[in-house]
Amino acid sequence: MTGTVEPGRGEGADLGFRTANLAVPDQLRPLGDGVYAAYAQVDGTRYKAAVNVGVAATFADRATATCEVHLLDFAGDLYGKPVKVEFLHWLRPMRKFDDVEELIATVKGNIQWVRENL
């Protein structure tokens, strides 16, 4: 899947996990909601990525369905750039977390899995 990076809600950056937010119409979403291990290509460089597809359940009151891509070891500005995402492995379903600490710990675990297994 390829999309252009748009501004998101800002929670990812606030929690320490910046994401490239790709708006994807429902009819073009290739996968079911969940968290995936993937590769993301930007400007010809391929990065390992943890990807959230669908409505972020913890923020469902202010979220819409998106594809949020956290590129490992990337620094820079992605706004307006095309990002190509190659989905490889389903990690877990979407779920609502009871508190921010649980959310952060789970996301860190997802990122670690991607780092160690891709």
N, C-alpha and C positions, 0 to 999 in steps of 0.2 A: 504494500500500500504506500502511496506517496501523497503527501499533503504539504501545504505551506504553513509555517509556524505563525500562530496568532497569539496575542496576549491572552493569558488565562486568568483565573481567579486570584492567584498569588499565594495560595496556601502552600504549594510545593516549596517555593523559595523561603517562606516563613518557617517551614519545618526543616529546612536544610537540604531539600531535594529538588533542585530546579528541574523543571520539565519543559520540553518543547510541546506545545499544545497544538494538535492538529484537529480542526473541526471536520468531522466526517458525517455526512448525511446518513440516516439509518439504512437506507437502501444500498449504500456503498460500504457499510461495515462488513468486512470479510469474516469476522470471527465473533463468537459470543462474548458477552461481558466477562471480564476477568483480568488477571495479571499474567503477563507473558514474559519470557526471556526472548530477546530478539537481537538482531544487528540493525543499526541505523546508519545510513550513509548520508553524509553532509559534505558538499564540495569535494567529492571524490574520496573522502576518507571514511572508513568503516569503523564504527564504535560498537562495543557491547552496550546493550540497553535493557532496562527494565521498563515494561510498558503496561499502562493501565488503560483498558478499553471499556468504555461505558460510563455510567453515572457513578461518580465517587460517592458511595453510600454514606459515608460519614458526613459529607457536605451536601446531601441530596436536596436540602431545602434551598440551596442556591446554585446547584450544579446542573449542567446539561451533559448529554452524552458526548464524550470526546475521546480522543486517543492522546494520552499523556505519555511522552517518551522521556525517560531519564537516561541521558547518554553518560556512560561511565568515562571518567577521565577527560571530559570535554570542558574547555573554558572558552567563553566568547559569547557573542550575541547571535541568536538564531532567528530573531524576528524577521519575517518576510522571506526567509530562505526555504527552499524545498528540502524535505527530509523523506528519504525512502526507508521504509521499515520492512524488515524481513523477519516474520514471526517464526520462531523455532520450537518453543516449548511452553506449554500451559503450566503456570505455577500454582495458581489458586483462584477460587471464585471471588467475586466482589463481596465485601461484607462491611457492616457498620462496626466501628470500634467504640468501646465504652469510654476511652479517654485518649488524649493525644499521645501519651507515653506508649500505649499499646500499639497505636498506629505507627509511630516512629520505629519502634522495635521490629515490627513486622516488615516495614519497608526496608529497613537495614538488612534484615534476613533475606528478603527477595533480591536485593542488590548483591549481597554476598554470594548467593547461589549463582547468579549470573556471572559474577567475576570468576568463580571457581569452576564453572561447568561449561562456559562457552569458549 
